[in-house]
Amino acid sequence: MSAALLNIAYIVAAILFIFGIKMLGSAETARRGNLISALGMLLAVVVTLLKSGMDFRLIGIGIGVGTVIGLVWSRVVKMTGMPELVALFNGFGGLASVLVAWAGYQEIFAMGGMDATVHPSFTASVTSAAVWIGALTFSGSVIAWLKLSEKISGSPTVLPMQRLIAIGLLLLSVGSALAYSISPDGGFAYQLFLAVLIGGIGLGLFVVLPIGGGDMPVVISLLNSLSGLAASAAGFAIQNNVLI
């Protein structure tokens, strides 16, 4: 598939996303909006698969497993359980961004796939952003899901030296990301990359744990926005326009 045709398909998918999201604002059109957005996602996935040489057996397995899980949950989960389900799905979105950026790291840096059209420091910085924000979103969303589903206490959980630990994790993440971006092919690049990942996971836990269950809808809204930023950063990392 040519690059021009691919980008046209991405534009059409983006338009479908926008119209679908707009229709979610009304109960009368929400179902149709869901279908339109799903159609846009299907188009984006299909043209991306046609563009890249992949093992379609693994793709088929992934689609099958995801479809079964989605169908089961759509039948089993009651409407009152939607908030925690949204939190969990949002966490999976953040995890997906982490895995996409990690795969990009393996292809570009670990396997020596860097070419002249890719700026190493820029690619390393957006990869770090995708991994850090995605990891924070995943761990924070899991805690939100556990609190809303009453699998853990919905009361604020304050741990000893929690604020200092959170600040330390933030400094670890930012410092490691900066060092990795400056020298993405250095001897400690992979260790710095993992430090960004660990810092993001830890920060998500320590930020959401002290928030009570009654405020979780607000937290989920914020984490949902962050998962969008993670996906966009992953798009820059793998040069995919529809993600951006």
C-alpha positions in Angstrom: 0.0 0.0 0.0 1.4 3.4 -1.0 2.1 6.1 1.6 -0.4 8.5 0.1 -3.2 5.9 0.2 -2.3 4.9 3.7 -2.5 8.6 4.9 -5.8 9.1 3.2 -7.2 6.0 5.0 -5.8 7.4 8.3 -7.5 10.8 7.6 -10.8 9.0 7.0 -10.4 7.0 10.2 -9.7 10.2 12.1 -12.8 11.8 10.7 -14.9 8.8 11.8 -13.3 9.0 15.3 -14.3 12.7 15.6 -17.9 12.2 14.5 -18.2 9.1 16.6 -17.0 10.9 19.7 -19.3 13.9 19.0 -22.3 11.5 18.9 -21.4 10.0 22.3 -22.5 13.3 23.8 -26.2 12.4 23.4 -28.0 9.2 24.7 -30.0 9.1 21.4 -26.9 8.9 19.2 -24.4 7.3 21.5 -24.9 3.8 20.1 -24.4 5.0 16.5 -21.4 7.0 17.6 -19.9 3.8 19.1 -20.4 2.0 15.8 -18.9 4.8 13.8 -15.8 5.0 16.0 -15.4 1.3 15.9 -15.6 1.4 12.1 -12.8 4.1 12.1 -10.7 1.9 14.4 -11.3 -1.1 12.1 -10.2 0.9 9.1 -7.0 2.1 10.9 -6.1 -1.4 12.0 -6.7 -3.0 8.6 -4.6 -0.5 6.6 -1.8 -0.6 9.2 -1.7 -4.4 8.9 -1.6 -4.2 5.1 1.3 -1.7 5.4 3.5 -3.8 7.6 4.8 -7.3 7.2 3.5 -9.2 10.2 2.8 -12.7 11.3 -1.0 -12.7 10.8 -1.4 -15.9 12.8 -0.4 -13.9 15.9 -2.6 -11.1 14.9 -5.6 -13.5 14.4 -5.0 -14.9 17.9 -4.9 -11.5 19.4 -8.1 -10.5 17.7 -9.8 -13.7 18.7 -8.8 -13.4 22.4 -9.8 -9.7 22.5 -13.1 -10.4 20.9 -14.0 -13.2 23.3 -13.1 -11.1 26.3 -15.0 -8.1 25.0 -18.1 -10.2 24.3 -18.0 -11.9 27.7 -17.6 -8.6 29.6 -20.3 -6.9 27.6 -22.7 -9.6 28.8 -21.5 -10.1 32.3 -20.8 -6.6 33.6 -23.9 -4.6 34.8 -24.4 -0.9 34.1 -23.5 -0.1 37.7 -20.1 -1.8 37.0 -19.3 0.4 34.0 -17.1 2.9 35.9 -14.6 0.3 37.0 -14.7 -1.4 33.7 -13.9 1.9 31.9 -11.0 2.3 34.4 -9.7 -1.2 33.6 -10.0 -0.7 29.8 -8.3 2.6 30.1 -5.4 0.9 31.9 -5.1 -1.6 29.1 -4.9 1.3 26.6 -1.9 2.7 28.6 -0.3 -0.7 28.6 -0.7 -1.0 24.9 1.2 2.3 24.4 4.0 0.9 26.6 4.2 -2.3 24.6 4.2 -0.4 21.2 6.9 2.0 22.4 8.9 -0.9 23.8 8.7 -2.7 20.5 9.8 0.5 18.8 12.8 0.7 21.1 13.8 -2.9 20.3 13.5 -2.3 16.6 15.3 1.0 16.4 17.9 0.9 19.1 18.4 -2.7 20.4 18.5 -4.2 16.9 20.3 -1.3 15.2 17.4 -0.3 13.0 18.1 3.4 13.1 18.2 5.1 9.7 19.1 8.5 8.5 15.5 9.7 8.5 15.1 9.2 12.3 16.6 11.5 14.9 17.9 9.4 17.7 17.3 11.9 20.6 13.8 12.8 19.4 12.8 9.2 19.0 14.3 8.3 22.4 12.4 11.2 24.1 9.0 10.4 22.6 9.6 6.7 23.4 10.3 7.6 27.0 7.2 9.8 27.1 5.0 7.0 25.8 6.4 4.4 28.2 6.3 6.7 31.2 2.8 8.1 30.7 1.5 4.7 29.6 2.9 2.9 32.6 1.6 5.6 35.0 -1.9 5.3 33.3 -1.8 1.5 33.6 -0.9 1.2 37.3 -3.1 4.2 38.3 -6.1 2.7 36.4 -5.6 -0.7 38.0 -5.8 0.9 41.4 -8.9 2.9 40.4 -10.5 -0.3 39.2 -9.6 -2.1 42.4 -11.1 0.7 44.5 -14.3 1.1 42.5 -14.9 -2.7 42.4 -14.3 -2.8 46.2 -11.5 -5.3 45.8 -9.5 -3.0 48.0 -10.7 -0.3 50.4 -12.1 2.8 48.7 -10.7 4.9 51.5 -7.6 7.0 50.9 -4.5 4.9 51.5 -1.5 6.9 52.9 1.7 5.0 53.1 4.8 6.1 55.2 6.9 8.7 53.4 4.5 8.5 50.4 5.0 12.0 49.2 8.8 11.7 49.3 8.7 8.4 47.5 6.4 9.9 44.8 8.8 12.8 44.3 11.7 10.4 44.1 10.0 8.3 41.5 9.2 11.5 39.5 12.9 12.6 39.7 14.0 9.1 38.7 11.6 9.0 35.7 12.5 12.5 34.4 16.2 12.1 35.0 16.4 8.7 33.4 14.3 9.9 30.4 16.6 12.9 29.9 19.8 10.8 30.2 18.3 8.2 27.8 17.3 10.9 25.3 20.8 12.5 25.3 22.5 9.2 24.8 20.0 6.6 23.4 22.7 4.3 22.1 25.0 4.5 25.2 26.0 1.6 27.3 23.3 2.1 30.0 20.5 3.0 27.5 18.4 0.0 28.2 18.8 0.4 32.0 17.7 4.0 31.7 14.7 2.9 29.6 13.6 0.4 32.3 14.1 3.0 35.0 11.6 5.2 33.1 9.1 2.3 33.0 9.5 1.4 36.7 9.2 5.1 37.7 6.0 5.4 35.7 4.4 2.3 37.3 5.4 3.4 40.8 4.2 6.9 40.4 0.8 5.7 39.2 0.4 3.7 42.3 1.5 6.4 44.7 -0.6 9.1 43.1 -3.9 7.2 43.0 -3.7 5.2 46.3 -4.2 8.3 48.5 -7.4 9.3 46.6 -10.7 8.1 47.9 -13.1 6.0 45.9 -15.6 8.9 45.6 -13.1 10.9 43.6 -12.2 8.0 41.2 -14.4 9.2 38.3 -12.3 12.4 38.2 -9.1 10.4 38.4 -10.3 8.1 35.6 -11.0 11.2 33.4 -7.5 12.4 34.0 -6.0 9.0 33.3 -8.0 8.7 30.2 -6.5 11.9 28.9 -3.1 10.7 29.8 -3.6 7.4 27.9 -4.4 9.6 24.8 -1.1 11.4 25.2 0.7 8.1 25.6 -0.8 6.8 22.4 0.2 10.0 20.6 3.8 9.7 21.9 3.9 6.1 20.7 2.7 7.3 17.3 5.7 9.6 17.1 8.0 6.8 18.3 6.9 4.4 15.5 6.1 7.2 13.0 2.4 6.3 12.7 0.2 9.2 11.7 -3.1 7.7 12.9 -1.8 7.3 16.5 -0.5 10.9 16.5 
